Amino acid sequence: MLFINPQWQGSGITNELKAGAETLKLFFKDYKFKEISLYEKDLETHHNIIAYNSILKQTEFFKNEIAERKLKKIATIGGDCGIEIIPISYLNKIYNNDLCVIWIDAHADLNTPESSPSKTFHGMPLRTLLGEGNENIKKLLFSTIKPQQIGFVGLRDLDNPEIEYIASNNIKSVLRCDYSDLENTIKSFNNVYIHLDLDVLDESEFKYTMFPTSNGFKINEVNDLITEIKQKSNVVGICITESKAAKLEQLEPIRKILEQIII
Ligand SMILES: NC(=[NH2+])NCCC[C@H](N)C(=O)O
């Protein structure tokens, strides 16, 4: 099942990811997808999270859409990375924690509301999934994950508390975009979830993200990695986030990657 979740409120005060999701809807117009409704009121900061009430509501919308279907696989297009807390916690629950989460991203998204420098929720979803963060948001999770379930690929813009969390919890983090570096982590589980934030790509390859930066991966490298993970393991979930491309032609260079969403 393919979901399009245009949640942008987790990325801060501009709604460029909403336009990004509109473009992605056009890109995927021939596929059957379900769009998650937006709730764009209540954008004030509470509990150290920008647009707190709106994020709570959107998370609830997504949760309800997933809870009423008996899905074994979930594919999602964002929106911001904050949407991940629902499909990952759902799949982790139905596969009894036998789920490896491969997080291909320039950012670790491991902030708590207190440690976050920006107070934007898209920097917090993984820490939330690990069971820390805002209580009301945590109540919406289907389950929580453990640090050993995570494999980071391509982190290059971290906050100090994230660096400390990764080190003290011994989380696997590789800097090359190469399956062999991840093989042992993936093979410890029977099921895999792939998270792809498009900002892991080098800005010269794709710049339509909220944080385009240099020293990123090439489109082909990321596409090959996803292909290999799909060939060698049971991918039960995938999500692609943070595109603000406002025109279809801006998505053309990443067509192959976007088509990987079909699992
Ligand atoms: N999903 C993202 N693009 N996250 C960016 C997070 C940036 C920064 N680490 C923060 O927490 O504010």
The ligand as a Gaussian input file, in Angstrom:
#p B3LYP/6-31G(d) Opt

LIG

1 1
 N       14.858000      15.234000       8.723000
 C       15.663000      16.254000       8.677000
 N       15.924000      16.862000       7.557000
 N       16.215000      16.617000       9.819000
 C       17.061000      17.742000       9.979000
 C       17.397000      17.950000      11.409000
 C       18.393000      19.047000      11.601000
 C       18.890000      19.207000      13.016000
 N       19.646000      18.078000      13.434000
 C       17.719000      19.437000      13.964000
 O       17.357000      18.575000      14.704000
 O       17.172000      20.490000      13.979000

